Amino acid sequence: MEFRKIAYDITFHYSQFYFVTIAAILGTGVLGLPITLYDSGFDPFIISIFIAYFVQVLVMLFFTEVLQKVYYRNIENLKE
């Protein structure tokens, strides 16, 4: 297999990792929390931010693991 094809495949897979991770971060809605919790006070705001942060980290770890498994499966298919 020529170098250009291998470089394209690797770049394509890593860009998929990047964009799916960004979509997962934006999909959790963390960016909208400060506006909706403005009137509720500081304590509920801090609690909800920590909960959202924890969920966001779990989602990112899950998506990263899934994408790595798909990447290695694709690499195995390319070797065949």
Residue frames relative to the residue before (quaternion, step in Angstrom):
aa qw qx qy qz dx dy dz
M 1.0000 0.0000 0.0000 0.0000 0.00 0.00 0.00
E 0.4368 -0.7239 0.4640 0.2645 3.57 -0.84 0.86
F 0.6707 -0.5471 0.3449 0.3632 3.52 -1.24 0.63
R 0.6341 0.5514 -0.3372 0.4245 3.60 0.95 -0.83
K 0.6595 0.5005 -0.3027 0.4722 3.59 0.97 -0.85
I 0.6584 0.5000 -0.3119 0.4682 3.60 0.93 -0.87
A 0.6566 0.5049 -0.3113 0.4659 3.60 0.93 -0.87
Y 0.6404 0.5160 -0.3273 0.4653 3.59 1.00 -0.78
D 0.6635 0.5093 -0.3122 0.4504 3.60 0.89 -0.89
I 0.6638 0.4951 -0.3094 0.4676 3.59 0.92 -0.86
T 0.6614 0.4991 -0.3060 0.4689 3.59 0.92 -0.88
F 0.6410 0.5299 -0.3221 0.4524 3.58 0.98 -0.82
H 0.6801 0.4875 -0.2971 0.4599 3.59 0.89 -0.88
Y 0.6755 0.4799 -0.3087 0.4670 3.60 0.92 -0.79
S 0.6273 0.5081 -0.3513 0.4742 3.59 1.04 -0.58
Q 0.5964 0.5382 -0.3630 0.4721 3.60 1.11 -0.56
F 0.6195 0.5333 -0.3433 0.4626 3.61 0.95 -0.81
Y 0.6793 0.5158 -0.2884 0.4352 3.53 0.85 -1.03
F 0.7362 0.4397 -0.2559 0.4462 3.59 0.69 -1.04
V 0.6389 0.5015 -0.3422 0.4725 3.61 1.02 -0.63
T 0.6329 0.5181 -0.3362 0.4668 3.60 1.02 -0.71
I 0.6531 0.4963 -0.3124 0.4790 3.60 0.94 -0.82
A 0.6467 0.5094 -0.3233 0.4666 3.60 0.96 -0.78
A 0.6388 0.5140 -0.3297 0.4680 3.60 1.03 -0.71
I 0.6402 0.5168 -0.3290 0.4635 3.58 1.00 -0.78
L 0.7055 0.4490 -0.2706 0.4769 3.58 0.84 -0.92
G 0.6433 0.5529 -0.3185 0.4231 3.58 1.09 -0.66
T 0.6091 0.5594 -0.3684 0.4247 3.60 1.14 -0.41
G 0.4366 -0.7406 0.4279 0.2789 3.60 1.21 -0.21
V 0.2992 0.7839 -0.5008 0.2124 3.59 1.18 0.39
L 0.6393 0.5548 -0.3368 0.4124 3.57 1.03 -0.68
G 0.6878 0.4813 -0.2875 0.4612 3.61 1.16 -0.43
L 0.4951 0.7006 -0.4134 0.3051 3.61 1.20 -0.25
P 0.6637 0.5123 -0.3573 0.4115 3.68 0.74 -0.78
I 0.6556 0.5109 -0.3243 0.4517 3.60 1.00 -0.70
T 0.7141 0.4582 -0.2711 0.4546 3.60 0.88 -0.89
L 0.7251 0.4141 -0.2451 0.4927 3.61 1.13 -0.50
Y 0.3366 0.7817 -0.4761 0.2212 3.58 1.23 0.16
D 0.7491 0.4119 -0.2181 0.4708 3.59 0.89 -0.92
S 0.6298 0.5931 -0.3398 0.3689 3.62 1.12 -0.40
G 0.5979 -0.5821 0.3696 0.4088 3.63 1.13 -0.29
F 0.6876 -0.5275 0.3346 0.3701 3.52 -1.35 0.20
D 0.6676 0.5313 -0.3182 0.4132 3.63 0.86 -0.90
P 0.6869 0.4414 -0.3126 0.4855 3.66 0.77 -0.82
F 0.5975 0.5665 -0.3546 0.4430 3.56 1.12 -0.65
I 0.6832 0.4779 -0.2879 0.4712 3.61 0.85 -0.95
I 0.6452 0.5196 -0.3222 0.4581 3.60 0.94 -0.84
S 0.6992 0.4631 -0.2829 0.4655 3.58 0.84 -0.92
I 0.6137 0.5330 -0.3560 0.4611 3.61 1.06 -0.63
F 0.6691 0.4875 -0.3089 0.4682 3.61 0.94 -0.82
I 0.6304 0.5112 -0.3351 0.4785 3.60 1.03 -0.72
A 0.6705 0.4905 -0.2987 0.4697 3.58 0.90 -0.91
Y 0.6291 0.5281 -0.3337 0.4626 3.59 1.03 -0.74
F 0.6544 0.5151 -0.3065 0.4609 3.58 0.93 -0.90
V 0.6677 0.4849 -0.2961 0.4810 3.59 0.91 -0.90
Q 0.6435 0.5282 -0.3207 0.4517 3.58 0.97 -0.82
V 0.6470 0.5026 -0.3216 0.4748 3.60 0.97 -0.80
L 0.6502 0.5109 -0.3202 0.4622 3.60 0.95 -0.81
V 0.6545 0.5043 -0.3132 0.4683 3.59 0.95 -0.84
M 0.6563 0.5027 -0.3195 0.4632 3.60 0.94 -0.81
L 0.6497 0.5048 -0.3216 0.4686 3.60 0.97 -0.79
F 0.6427 0.5244 -0.3185 0.4588 3.57 0.99 -0.84
F 0.6931 0.4677 -0.2846 0.4690 3.59 0.83 -0.97
T 0.6304 0.5277 -0.3411 0.4559 3.59 1.00 -0.72
E 0.6570 0.5052 -0.3124 0.4643 3.57 0.96 -0.84
V 0.6602 0.5028 -0.3099 0.4640 3.58 0.91 -0.88
L 0.6865 0.4828 -0.2920 0.4587 3.59 0.88 -0.90
Q 0.6272 0.5169 -0.3466 0.4683 3.60 1.05 -0.62
K 0.6358 0.5165 -0.3338 0.4664 3.59 1.00 -0.75
V 0.6522 0.4994 -0.3101 0.4786 3.58 0.99 -0.83
Y 0.6340 0.5370 -0.3298 0.4483 3.59 0.97 -0.83
Y 0.7050 0.4516 -0.2807 0.4693 3.59 0.80 -0.93
R 0.6096 0.5232 -0.3582 0.4758 3.58 1.09 -0.54
N 0.6495 0.4992 -0.3155 0.4789 3.59 1.02 -0.75
I 0.6192 0.5289 -0.3424 0.4687 3.59 1.03 -0.71
E 0.6471 0.5065 -0.3186 0.4725 3.59 0.96 -0.81
N 0.6515 0.5038 -0.3150 0.4718 3.59 1.03 -0.75
L 0.6461 0.5135 -0.3252 0.4615 3.60 1.07 -0.67
K 0.6365 0.5392 -0.3292 0.4425 3.60 1.09 -0.62
E 0.6384 0.5538 -0.3276 0.4224 3.58 1.13 -0.57
